[in-house]
Amino acid sequence: MNRLKIVTCLSRMIRHFISGHQGFSLIEMVISLALISVLGVTLMQGLSAVARGQGVHDERVGSMIAGRTHLESIKQATYDLTVTSTPGPGYSSLPAQRTVGDIIFDMEIIAQEIETGAQLVTVVVSNGGNEINRLQAYKADR
């Protein structure tokens, strides 16, 4: 008998809940859709900003790797006797571009003799005409 009372009570509660529920009004639906739209746009803008930031980070890290690799190539290259005390191009035998990941970096070498047998070498790393990094090292005639 107890089970019958419980089932009867539950069935009355379910009927009461179903019959008492009237649904959503048009105003409630419009407000809900507006809130969901605003949240969706905000979420998409946030994801877009994260993606742009990741691209900038990849470009900067890649330019550091390319610049350091280029400086190491300069250190391994034979001493360029054509470099003068005026800053200018040097070590023209090295490649003008380096690729890190899928980014191609343009490499510009500016060399200056600071004293006999010693040069200050600057590597300017750029991508798409925009300078990203500028690295310097000394090269000695050994």
CYANA upper distance limits for C-alpha pairs under 8 A (distance plus 0.5 A):
  1 MET  CA      5 LYS  CA      6.96
  2 ASN  CA      6 ILE  CA      6.80
  3 ARG  CA      7 VAL  CA      6.62
  4 LEU  CA      8 THR  CA      6.50
  5 LYS  CA      9 CYS  CA      6.47
  6 ILE  CA     10 LEU  CA      6.55
  7 VAL  CA     11 SER  CA      6.53
  8 THR  CA     12 ARG  CA      6.69
  9 CYS  CA     13 MET  CA      6.74
 10 LEU  CA     14 ILE  CA      6.67
 11 SER  CA     15 ARG  CA      6.64
 12 ARG  CA     16 HIS  CA      6.53
 13 MET  CA     17 PHE  CA      6.61
 14 ILE  CA     18 ILE  CA      6.61
 15 ARG  CA     19 SER  CA      6.42
 16 HIS  CA     20 GLY  CA      6.29
 17 PHE  CA     21 HIS  CA      6.66
 24 PHE  CA     28 GLU  CA      6.64
 24 PHE  CA     29 MET  CA      7.15
 25 SER  CA     29 MET  CA      6.90
 26 LEU  CA     30 VAL  CA      6.70
 27 ILE  CA     31 ILE  CA      6.64
 28 GLU  CA     32 SER  CA      6.56
 29 MET  CA     33 LEU  CA      6.62
 30 VAL  CA     34 ALA  CA      6.62
 31 ILE  CA     35 LEU  CA      6.71
 32 SER  CA     36 ILE  CA      6.68
 33 LEU  CA     37 SER  CA      6.53
 34 ALA  CA     38 VAL  CA      6.71
 35 LEU  CA     39 LEU  CA      6.69
 36 ILE  CA     40 GLY  CA      6.52
 37 SER  CA     41 VAL  CA      6.66
 38 VAL  CA     42 THR  CA      6.66
 39 LEU  CA     43 LEU  CA      6.58
 40 GLY  CA     44 MET  CA      6.70
 41 VAL  CA     45 GLN  CA      6.70
 42 THR  CA     46 GLY  CA      6.74
 43 LEU  CA     47 LEU  CA      6.76
 44 MET  CA     48 SER  CA      6.58
 45 GLN  CA     49 ALA  CA      6.70
 46 GLY  CA     50 VAL  CA      6.82
 47 LEU  CA     51 ALA  CA      6.75
 48 SER  CA     52 ARG  CA      6.75
 49 ALA  CA     53 GLY  CA      6.60
 50 VAL  CA     54 GLN  CA      6.67
 51 ALA  CA     55 GLY  CA      6.82
 52 ARG  CA     56 VAL  CA      6.84
 53 GLY  CA     57 HIS  CA      6.64
 54 GLN  CA     58 ASP  CA      6.60
 55 GLY  CA     59 GLU  CA      6.68
 56 VAL  CA     60 ARG  CA      6.72
 57 HIS  CA     61 VAL  CA      6.62
 58 ASP  CA     62 GLY  CA      6.37
 59 GLU  CA     63 SER  CA      6.53
 59 GLU  CA    103 ILE  CA      7.79
 60 ARG  CA     64 MET  CA      6.82
 60 ARG  CA    132 ILE  CA      7.26
 60 ARG  CA    133 ASN  CA      8.18
 61 VAL  CA     65 ILE  CA      6.86
 62 GLY  CA     66 ALA  CA      6.59
 62 GLY  CA    100 VAL  CA      6.10
 62 GLY  CA    101 GLY  CA      7.96
 62 GLY  CA    103 ILE  CA      8.01
 63 SER  CA     67 GLY  CA      6.40
 63 SER  CA    100 VAL  CA      8.27
 63 SER  CA    105 PHE  CA      7.39
 63 SER  CA    125 VAL  CA      6.72
 63 SER  CA    126 SER  CA      8.12
 63 SER  CA    132 ILE  CA      7.33
 63 SER  CA    133 ASN  CA      7.08
 64 MET  CA     68 ARG  CA      6.55
 64 MET  CA    133 ASN  CA      7.47
 65 ILE  CA     69 THR  CA      6.55
 65 ILE  CA    100 VAL  CA      7.93
 66 ALA  CA     70 HIS  CA      6.60
 66 ALA  CA     98 ARG  CA      6.58
 66 ALA  CA     99 THR  CA      7.70
 66 ALA  CA    100 VAL  CA      7.09
 66 ALA  CA    105 PHE  CA      7.82
 66 ALA  CA    125 VAL  CA      8.16
 67 GLY  CA     71 LEU  CA      6.68
 67 GLY  CA    107 MET  CA      8.12
 67 GLY  CA    123 VAL  CA      6.91
 67 GLY  CA    124 VAL  CA      8.02
 67 GLY  CA    125 VAL  CA      6.75
 67 GLY  CA    133 ASN  CA      8.19
 67 GLY  CA    134 ARG  CA      8.30
 67 GLY  CA    135 LEU  CA      7.09
 68 ARG  CA     72 GLU  CA      6.68
 68 ARG  CA    135 LEU  CA      8.10
 69 THR  CA     73 SER  CA      6.80
 70 HIS  CA     74 ILE  CA      6.79
 70 HIS  CA    107 MET  CA      8.41
 70 HIS  CA    123 VAL  CA      7.98
 71 LEU  CA     75 LYS  CA      6.73
 71 LEU  CA    123 VAL  CA      7.52
 71 LEU  CA    136 GLN  CA      8.40
 71 LEU  CA    137 ALA  CA      7.62
 72 GLU  CA     76 GLN  CA      6.75
 73 SER  CA     77 ALA  CA      6.56
 73 SER  CA     94 LEU  CA      8.17
 74 ILE  CA     78 THR  CA      8.46
 74 ILE  CA     91 TYR  CA      7.65
 74 ILE  CA     94 LEU  CA      8.26
 74 ILE  CA    139 LYS  CA      8.35
 75 LYS  CA    139 LYS  CA      6.68
 77 ALA  CA     91 TYR  CA      8.45
 79 TYR  CA    139 LYS  CA      8.18
 79 TYR  CA    140 ALA  CA      7.92
 79 TYR  CA    141 ASP  CA      6.22
 80 ASP  CA     90 GLY  CA      7.39
 80 ASP  CA     91 TYR  CA      6.71
 82 THR  CA     90 GLY  CA      7.83
 83 VAL  CA     88 GLY  CA      7.83
 83 VAL  CA     89 PRO  CA      8.05
 83 VAL  CA     90 GLY  CA      6.51
 83 VAL  CA    111 ALA  CA      6.82
 83 VAL  CA    112 GLN  CA      6.58
 83 VAL  CA    113 GLU  CA      6.65
 83 VAL  CA    119 GLN  CA      8.47
 84 THR  CA     88 GLY  CA      8.13
 84 THR  CA    111 ALA  CA      8.38
 84 THR  CA    112 GLN  CA      6.31
 84 THR  CA    113 GLU  CA      5.83
 85 SER  CA    112 GLN  CA      5.63
 85 SER  CA    113 GLU  CA      5.01
 85 SER  CA    114 ILE  CA      6.71
 85 SER  CA    115 GLU  CA      8.48
 86 THR  CA    112 GLN  CA      6.29
 86 THR  CA    113 GLU  CA      7.87
 87 PRO  CA    110 ILE  CA      6.59
 87 PRO  CA    111 ALA  CA      6.02
 87 PRO  CA    112 GLN  CA      5.07
 87 PRO  CA    113 GLU  CA      8.35
 88 GLY  CA    109 ILE  CA      8.49
 88 GLY  CA    110 ILE  CA      5.57
 88 GLY  CA    111 ALA  CA      6.06
 88 GLY  CA    112 GLN  CA      7.12
 89 PRO  CA    108 GLU  CA      8.34
 89 PRO  CA    109 ILE  CA      6.23
 89 PRO  CA    110 ILE  CA      5.24
 89 PRO  CA    111 ALA  CA      6.34
 90 GLY  CA    109 ILE  CA      6.60
 90 GLY  CA    110 ILE  CA      6.62
 90 GLY  CA    111 ALA  CA      5.94
 91 TYR  CA    109 ILE  CA      7.65
 95 PRO  CA    107 MET  CA      8.23
 96 ALA  CA    106 ASP  CA      6.48
 96 ALA  CA    107 MET  CA      5.59
 96 ALA  CA    108 GLU  CA      7.24
 97 GLN  CA    104 ILE  CA      7.17
 97 GLN  CA    105 PHE  CA      5.97
 97 GLN  CA    106 ASP  CA      5.04
 97 GLN  CA    107 MET  CA      5.85
 98 ARG  CA    104 ILE  CA      6.35
 98 ARG  CA    105 PHE  CA      5.79
 98 ARG  CA    106 ASP  CA      7.15
 98 ARG  CA    107 MET  CA      7.61
 99 THR  CA    103 ILE  CA      6.13
 99 THR  CA    104 ILE  CA      4.91
 99 THR  CA    105 PHE  CA      6.54
100 VAL  CA    104 ILE  CA      7.10
100 VAL  CA    105 PHE  CA      8.27
104 ILE  CA    127 ASN  CA      7.41
105 PHE  CA    125 VAL  CA      6.85
105 PHE  CA    126 SER  CA      6.17
105 PHE  CA    127 ASN  CA      5.57
106 ASP  CA    125 VAL  CA      6.33
106 ASP  CA    126 SER  CA      5.68
106 ASP  CA    127 ASN  CA      6.50
107 MET  CA    123 VAL  CA      7.09
107 MET  CA    124 VAL  CA      6.33
107 MET  CA    125 VAL  CA      5.52
107 MET  CA    126 SER  CA      7.17
108 GLU  CA    123 VAL  CA      6.15
108 GLU  CA    124 VAL  CA      5.53
108 GLU  CA    125 VAL  CA      7.14
109 ILE  CA    121 VAL  CA      7.45
109 ILE  CA    122 THR  CA      6.27
109 ILE  CA    123 VAL  CA      5.23
109 ILE  CA    124 VAL  CA      6.93
110 ILE  CA    121 VAL  CA      6.36
110 ILE  CA    122 THR  CA      5.54
110 ILE  CA    123 VAL  CA      6.91
110 ILE  CA    124 VAL  CA      8.33
111 ALA  CA    119 GLN  CA      7.11
111 ALA  CA    120 LEU  CA      6.28
111 ALA  CA    121 VAL  CA      4.92
111 ALA  CA    122 THR  CA      6.67
112 GLN  CA    119 GLN  CA      5.93
112 GLN  CA    120 LEU  CA      5.76
112 GLN  CA    121 VAL  CA      6.96
113 GLU  CA    117 GLY  CA      8.20
113 GLU  CA    118 ALA  CA      6.48
113 GLU  CA    119 GLN  CA      4.74
113 GLU  CA    120 LEU  CA      6.79
114 ILE  CA    118 ALA  CA      6.42
114 ILE  CA    119 GLN  CA      5.89
114 ILE  CA    120 LEU  CA      6.96
115 GLU  CA    119 GLN  CA      7.53
117 GLY  CA    140 ALA  CA      6.11
117 GLY  CA    141 ASP  CA      5.34
117 GLY  CA    142 ARG  CA      8.46
118 ALA  CA    138 TYR  CA      7.42
118 ALA  CA    139 LYS  CA      6.24
118 ALA  CA    140 ALA  CA      5.02
118 ALA  CA    141 ASP  CA      6.83
119 GLN  CA    138 TYR  CA      6.10
119 GLN  CA    139 LYS  CA      5.56
119 GLN  CA    140 ALA  CA      6.86
120 LEU  CA    136 GLN  CA      7.49
120 LEU  CA    137 ALA  CA      6.51
120 LEU  CA    138 TYR  CA      5.18
120 LEU  CA    139 LYS  CA      6.89
121 VAL  CA    136 GLN  CA      6.06
121 VAL  CA    137 ALA  CA      5.90
121 VAL  CA    138 TYR  CA      6.38
121 VAL  CA    139 LYS  CA      7.35
122 THR  CA    134 ARG  CA      7.23
122 THR  CA    135 LEU  CA      6.10
122 THR  CA    136 GLN  CA      4.84
122 THR  CA    137 ALA  CA      7.12
123 VAL  CA    134 ARG  CA      6.18
123 VAL  CA    135 LEU  CA      5.70
123 VAL  CA    136 GLN  CA      6.77
124 VAL  CA    131 GLU  CA      7.46
124 VAL  CA    132 ILE  CA      8.29
124 VAL  CA    133 ASN  CA      6.53
124 VAL  CA    134 ARG  CA      5.02
124 VAL  CA    135 LEU  CA      7.07
125 VAL  CA    131 GLU  CA      6.45
125 VAL  CA    132 ILE  CA      6.25
125 VAL  CA    133 ASN  CA      5.66
125 VAL  CA    134 ARG  CA      6.64
126 SER  CA    130 ASN  CA      5.75
126 SER  CA    131 GLU  CA      4.61
126 SER  CA    132 ILE  CA      5.64
126 SER  CA    133 ASN  CA      7.45
127 ASN  CA    131 GLU  CA      7.10
127 ASN  CA    132 ILE  CA      7.54
